[in-house]
Amino acid sequence: MRSVNPAFEDVFGYAPADIRGESLNEFIVPDEYEDEAADLDSRTSDGKYNDAVLTRATADGEREFLYRGVPYEQGGSRYAFAVYSDITDQKQREAELERKNQQLDEFASILTHDLRNPINIAEGYLDQLKEPENEECIELIEQAHDRMKEIIDDTLTLTKEAQAVEEVEAISITKLAESGWELVETNGSELRVVDEFDLVCDSDRLSRLVENLFRNAIDHNEEPVTVRVGTHDTMATATRTGGAEKTAFYIADDGRGIPKSQRDQVFELGETSSREGTGLGLPIVERIADAHGWDVQIAESVGGGAKFIFTNVEIR
């Protein structure tokens, strides 16, 4: 490397004096892209221009660049200008737009397929209302309409909760859990907050997350269950940063659990084992976790029930 312009240090975070006379690739090319970089250098050495979208390492991590390599000759030797334009933010916006478009497709799919059945049911019973002996049809129509409203509400929630979280605060997990518990029909089930901690989150969304998991635990078990909330010790996910701890928490029940063969499907849209549910409760849970940058896993609880583990969270 012979020279760089002042913008190089601003973009890549490396001082020109540190790389002058060194191989630039050793500083900015991630290991998995070494072959790609070698091919580009070879083309430039052959006097060819290069245009590409590349991933390159900066002092602050990997970013996406629009690259243009321009060969030139001087004093009988061949050199090249390398122009890097940081397009990371643009790529992120494109990815966000793609994600939102996918959400709209999912929204349309749910409205098209899941609402058709209750509408058909309602229409069928309306026809039967012409017969005076079928007065109970009115109640069945009301049930069909209630189900349509539930599907619409859950679909709108699903779309909204997938948007990235922007504002967070540290909230008591006990407060969140107890508030969510008050919103469900417990049917004799019990809530136990095993560990007291503050969770850094969007409190409104987390209220919906715990409410959905509480309702899922109660609705999918015929007998009352005990639902536990606590921290999950995972050495691989626990690190200290600035006084806050990145770790994991869980919400578990002692019900019948979720078979391993079904755990990959429970977050899919419309997947439910209940005739009453919309199948959107757990997808909403996953969307809320993803919006916070968390991962969610399903395991078996100590009592053999379902255990939802949220990792890469920040607790205090």
C-alpha positions as CSV (number, residue, x, y, z in Angstrom):
1,M,0.0,0.0,0.0
2,R,1.5,3.3,-1.2
3,S,-1.0,5.8,0.1
4,V,-4.6,6.4,1.2
5,N,-6.7,9.6,1.4
6,P,-7.9,11.1,4.6
7,A,-11.3,9.5,4.3
8,F,-9.8,6.1,4.6
9,E,-9.1,6.5,8.3
10,D,-12.6,7.8,8.9
11,V,-14.2,4.9,7.2
12,F,-11.9,2.0,8.1
13,G,-10.5,3.3,11.4
14,Y,-6.9,2.5,10.6
15,A,-4.2,5.2,10.6
16,P,-2.4,5.6,7.2
17,A,1.0,5.3,8.9
18,D,0.1,1.9,10.2
19,I,-0.7,0.4,6.8
20,R,1.7,2.3,4.5
21,G,4.0,-0.2,2.9
22,E,1.9,-3.2,4.2
23,S,-0.6,-5.4,2.4
24,L,-4.0,-3.7,2.6
25,N,-5.7,-7.0,2.4
26,E,-4.2,-8.1,5.7
27,F,-6.1,-5.3,7.4
28,I,-9.4,-5.2,5.7
29,V,-10.1,-8.6,4.1
30,P,-11.9,-11.1,6.4
31,D,-10.5,-14.6,6.3
32,E,-13.5,-16.0,4.4
33,Y,-13.1,-13.5,1.6
34,E,-9.4,-14.0,0.9
35,D,-9.9,-16.0,-2.3
36,E,-12.3,-13.3,-3.6
37,A,-9.8,-10.6,-2.9
38,A,-7.0,-12.5,-4.6
39,D,-9.3,-12.9,-7.7
40,L,-9.9,-9.1,-7.8
41,D,-6.2,-8.3,-7.4
42,S,-5.4,-10.7,-10.2
43,R,-7.9,-9.0,-12.5
44,T,-6.4,-5.6,-11.6
45,S,-2.9,-6.8,-12.3
46,D,-4.1,-7.8,-15.7
47,G,-5.3,-4.3,-16.3
48,K,-9.0,-4.9,-15.8
49,Y,-11.4,-2.7,-14.0
50,N,-13.4,-4.2,-11.1
51,D,-16.8,-3.3,-9.7
52,A,-18.2,-5.3,-6.9
53,V,-20.2,-5.3,-3.6
54,L,-17.8,-6.5,-0.9
55,T,-17.7,-7.2,2.8
56,R,-14.6,-5.7,4.4
57,A,-13.3,-5.4,7.9
58,T,-13.0,-2.1,9.7
59,A,-11.7,-1.3,13.1
60,D,-15.3,-1.4,14.3
61,G,-16.4,-4.6,12.6
62,E,-17.4,-5.8,9.1
63,R,-19.3,-3.5,6.8
64,E,-20.6,-3.6,3.2
65,F,-18.8,-1.6,0.5
66,L,-19.3,-0.8,-3.2
67,Y,-15.8,-1.4,-4.6
68,R,-14.2,-0.1,-7.8
69,G,-10.7,-1.1,-8.8
70,V,-9.0,1.1,-11.4
71,P,-5.7,0.0,-12.8
72,Y,-3.0,2.4,-14.1
73,E,0.6,2.3,-15.1
74,Q,3.4,4.6,-13.9
75,G,7.1,4.3,-14.7
76,G,6.6,0.9,-16.4
77,S,4.9,-0.5,-13.3
78,R,1.2,-1.3,-12.9
79,Y,-0.8,0.0,-9.9
80,A,-4.4,0.4,-9.0
81,F,-6.7,2.8,-7.3
82,A,-9.2,1.1,-4.9
83,V,-12.3,3.2,-4.2
84,Y,-14.5,1.9,-1.3
85,S,-18.0,3.5,-0.7
86,D,-19.7,2.4,2.5
87,I,-23.2,1.1,1.7
88,T,-23.9,-0.7,4.9
89,D,-26.7,1.5,6.0
90,Q,-28.3,1.3,2.5
91,K,-28.1,-2.5,2.7
92,Q,-29.7,-2.5,6.1
93,R,-32.5,-0.4,4.8
94,E,-33.0,-2.7,1.8
95,A,-33.1,-5.7,4.2
96,E,-35.6,-3.9,6.4
97,L,-37.7,-3.2,3.4
98,E,-37.5,-6.8,2.3
99,R,-38.6,-7.9,5.7
100,K,-41.5,-5.6,5.8
101,N,-42.6,-6.8,2.3
102,Q,-42.4,-10.3,3.5
103,Q,-44.6,-9.4,6.5
104,L,-47.2,-7.9,4.1
105,D,-47.2,-11.1,2.1
106,E,-47.7,-13.1,5.3
107,F,-50.5,-10.7,6.3
108,A,-52.3,-11.1,3.0
109,S,-51.9,-14.9,3.2
110,I,-53.4,-15.1,6.6
111,L,-56.4,-12.8,5.7
112,T,-56.9,-14.8,2.5
113,H,-56.8,-18.3,3.9
114,D,-57.6,-18.1,7.6
115,L,-60.6,-15.7,7.4
116,R,-62.2,-17.6,4.5
117,N,-63.3,-20.6,6.7
118,P,-65.1,-18.6,9.4
119,I,-66.8,-16.4,6.7
120,N,-68.0,-19.6,4.9
121,I,-69.3,-20.9,8.2
122,A,-71.2,-17.7,8.9
123,E,-72.7,-17.6,5.4
124,G,-73.8,-21.2,5.8
125,Y,-75.6,-20.6,9.1
126,L,-77.2,-17.4,7.7
127,D,-78.8,-19.6,5.0
128,Q,-80.1,-21.9,7.7
129,L,-81.7,-19.0,9.6
130,K,-84.4,-19.1,7.1
131,E,-85.6,-22.2,8.9
132,P,-87.3,-21.1,12.2
133,E,-86.3,-24.3,14.1
134,N,-82.6,-23.4,13.8
135,E,-82.4,-20.4,16.2
136,E,-79.0,-21.6,17.6
137,C,-77.5,-20.6,14.3
138,I,-77.4,-17.0,15.5
139,E,-75.0,-17.9,18.3
140,L,-72.8,-19.9,16.0
141,I,-72.6,-17.0,13.6
142,E,-71.5,-14.7,16.5
143,Q,-68.8,-17.2,17.3
144,A,-67.6,-17.2,13.7
145,H,-67.5,-13.4,13.7
146,D,-65.6,-13.4,17.0
147,R,-63.0,-15.7,15.5
148,M,-62.6,-13.4,12.5
149,K,-62.0,-10.5,14.8
150,E,-59.4,-12.5,16.8
151,I,-57.6,-13.4,13.6
152,I,-57.5,-9.8,12.4
153,D,-56.3,-8.5,15.8
154,D,-53.5,-11.2,16.0
155,T,-52.5,-10.5,12.4
156,L,-52.2,-6.8,13.0
157,T,-50.2,-7.5,16.2
158,L,-47.9,-9.9,14.3
159,T,-47.1,-7.2,11.7
160,K,-46.5,-4.5,14.2
161,E,-44.4,-6.5,16.6
162,A,-41.9,-7.4,13.9
163,Q,-40.7,-3.9,13.6
164,A,-37.3,-3.3,15.3
165,V,-37.4,-2.0,18.8
166,E,-36.1,1.6,19.1
167,E,-36.7,2.6,22.8
168,V,-36.0,0.3,25.7
169,E,-35.9,0.6,29.5
170,A,-35.1,-1.6,32.4
171,I,-38.3,-3.1,33.8
172,S,-38.9,-5.5,36.7
173,I,-39.6,-9.0,35.4
174,T,-41.9,-9.5,38.4
175,K,-44.0,-6.5,37.4
176,L,-44.1,-7.7,33.7
177,A,-45.0,-11.2,34.6
178,E,-47.7,-10.3,37.2
179,S,-49.3,-7.8,34.8
180,G,-49.4,-10.4,32.0
181,W,-50.8,-13.0,34.4
182,E,-53.8,-10.8,35.2
183,L,-54.7,-10.7,31.5
184,V,-55.2,-14.4,31.1
185,E,-57.8,-16.9,32.4
186,T,-55.6,-18.9,34.7
187,N,-58.1,-21.8,35.4
188,G,-56.3,-22.7,38.6
189,S,-52.8,-22.4,37.2
190,E,-50.0,-20.8,39.2
191,L,-47.3,-18.2,38.4
192,R,-43.9,-18.3,40.1
193,V,-41.2,-15.7,39.5
194,V,-38.1,-17.7,40.4
195,D,-35.5,-14.9,40.0
196,E,-36.0,-11.2,40.4
197,F,-34.2,-9.1,37.8
198,D,-34.7,-6.0,35.5
199,L,-35.0,-6.8,31.8
200,V,-33.9,-4.1,29.3
201,C,-36.8,-4.1,26.8
202,D,-39.8,-2.4,25.2
203,S,-42.2,-3.0,28.1
204,D,-45.3,-2.9,26.0
205,R,-44.1,-5.6,23.7
206,L,-42.7,-7.7,26.5
207,S,-46.1,-7.6,28.2
208,R,-47.6,-9.1,25.1
209,L,-44.8,-11.7,24.9
210,V,-45.3,-13.0,28.4
211,E,-49.1,-12.8,28.0
212,N,-48.9,-15.0,24.9
213,L,-46.7,-17.5,26.5
214,F,-48.8,-17.7,29.6
215,R,-52.0,-18.2,27.5
216,N,-50.2,-20.8,25.4
217,A,-49.2,-22.8,28.5
218,I,-52.7,-22.7,30.0
219,D,-54.7,-23.3,26.8
220,H,-52.6,-26.3,25.7
221,N,-52.8,-28.2,28.9
222,E,-56.1,-29.7,30.2
223,E,-54.9,-29.6,33.9
224,P,-53.7,-26.5,35.7
225,V,-50.0,-25.8,35.3
226,T,-47.3,-24.0,37.2
227,V,-45.6,-21.3,35.1
228,R,-42.1,-20.3,36.1
229,V,-40.1,-17.2,35.1
230,G,-36.4,-16.9,35.8
231,T,-32.8,-16.4,34.6
232,H,-31.2,-19.1,32.5
233,D,-27.5,-19.7,33.2
234,T,-25.7,-20.2,29.9
235,M,-21.9,-19.8,30.0
236,A,-21.8,-19.3,26.2
237,T,-24.1,-16.3,26.4
238,A,-23.0,-14.6,29.5
239,T,-20.7,-11.7,29.1
240,R,-20.1,-8.5,31.1
241,T,-20.5,-5.2,29.3
242,G,-20.6,-1.8,31.0
243,G,-22.2,-3.0,34.2
244,A,-25.0,-4.8,32.4
245,E,-25.1,-8.5,31.9
246,K,-25.9,-10.2,28.6
247,T,-27.5,-13.5,29.5
248,A,-30.7,-15.4,29.2
249,F,-34.1,-15.8,30.8
250,Y,-36.9,-18.4,30.5
251,I,-40.6,-18.9,30.8
252,A,-41.5,-22.5,31.5
253,D,-44.4,-24.7,32.5
254,D,-44.8,-28.2,33.9
255,G,-47.5,-29.3,31.4
256,R,-47.2,-31.9,28.6
257,G,-44.5,-30.1,26.7
258,I,-43.7,-29.8,23.0
259,P,-42.2,-32.9,21.3
260,K,-38.8,-32.3,19.7
261,S,-40.2,-33.2,16.3
262,Q,-42.6,-30.2,16.5
263,R,-40.4,-27.5,18.0
264,D,-39.2,-26.2,14.7
265,Q,-42.8,-25.8,13.5
266,V,-44.4,-24.0,16.4
267,F,-43.2,-20.6,15.3
268,E,-44.7,-21.0,11.8
269,L,-47.8,-19.0,10.9
270,G,-51.1,-20.7,11.6
271,E,-49.5,-23.7,13.4
272,T,-51.8,-24.6,16.3
273,S,-53.1,-27.7,18.0
274,S,-56.1,-25.9,19.4
275,R,-59.3,-25.4,17.5
276,E,-59.9,-22.1,19.4
277,G,-56.5,-20.5,18.7
278,T,-55.4,-18.6,15.6
279,G,-51.9,-20.2,15.5
280,L,-50.3,-16.7,15.7
281,G,-49.5,-16.5,19.4
282,L,-46.0,-18.1,19.2
283,P,-45.1,-16.4,15.9
284,I,-45.9,-13.1,17.7
285,V,-43.5,-14.2,20.5
286,E,-40.8,-14.9,18.0
287,R,-41.3,-11.6,16.2
288,I,-41.1,-9.7,19.5
289,A,-37.9,-11.5,20.5
290,D,-36.4,-10.9,17.0
291,A,-37.3,-7.2,17.2
292,H,-35.2,-6.9,20.4
293,G,-32.3,-8.8,18.8
294,W,-32.9,-11.9,20.9
295,D,-32.9,-15.6,20.0
296,V,-35.6,-17.9,21.3
297,Q,-35.2,-21.6,21.8
298,I,-37.6,-24.3,23.0
299,A,-36.4,-27.0,25.5
300,E,-38.0,-29.3,28.0
301,S,-38.6,-28.0,31.5
302,V,-37.7,-29.8,34.7
303,G,-41.3,-30.9,35.0
304,G,-41.4,-32.2,31.4
305,G,-43.2,-29.2,30.1
306,A,-42.3,-26.5,27.6
307,K,-39.4,-24.1,28.3
308,F,-38.9,-21.0,26.2
309,I,-35.4,-19.7,26.6
310,F,-34.5,-16.2,25.4
311,T,-30.8,-15.5,24.8
312,N,-28.7,-12.5,24.1
313,V,-30.8,-10.4,26.4
314,E,-29.7,-7.6,28.7
315,I,-30.6,-7.9,32.4
316,R,-29.6,-5.8,35.4
